[in-house]
Amino acid sequence: MTKTAVVTGASSGIGAATARRLAAEGYRVVLVARRKERLEALAAELTGLGQAAQAVALDVTDAAAVQAFADGLESCDVLVNNAGGAVGLDYVAVADPADWRAMYEVNVLGSLAFTQALLPKLVASGAGTIVMMSSTAGHNTYEGGAGYAAAKHGTRVMAETLRLELFDQPVRVIEIAPGMVKTDEFALNRFGGDAGRAAAVYAGVAEPLLAEDIADCVAWAVTRPAHVNVDLMVVRPRAQASNFKVHRVTE
């Protein structure tokens, strides 16, 4: 029987790359995000390759919609809680509480909603896997990053706590914590569409990570034998020694 993987935030970046990789590994992939057209295009791409995919447009922060989605899903073997993102880079003294609330809603409460809704099916599968996409910001902070770091610390703590609470259940909990990943939208969204500020994040970094690198990590961890739990994988580009120490080449 084909296994089913649900990937949130699947319309772009790490989510889309993860969906492609899991589909290539033989999973039936359920693509979840708000942008219906992007999801349908990706589902059509995967279907055209002979891979099973379904697009479901919904907001991960809408708990009722998430539960309705889960109720209509026949089975679930893997849940990748990937939906998230950063808003702003303001210091605590001047940060907008609305930005912090938005980050917490998506990164933490969105993951909570999907985990709660799909946990019965993950347990019923006999070998379920929950992947929590955190960040190196969930392990160490940096100036201007308190709001995002707080949200990703929440993601990390959820993963650690779930592992304790599900210790006697057939469900693995894997945390992937990426560092600097260059995608089309992460930095652009963080800076409200300011392309110049977004480009500056990666300026001089010859080889930042790409979404496909993180998808590769997810696929490797998920496809280990069911008794093998990869608790935590911290993944940075070689040029990034920490969240605030990055080798940049200047011409």
Summary of the structure (lengths in Angstrom):
residues: 251
radius of gyration: 17.5
end to end distance: 54.6
largest distance: 56.4
contacts: 844
relative contact order: 0.15
helix: 45%
strand: 19%
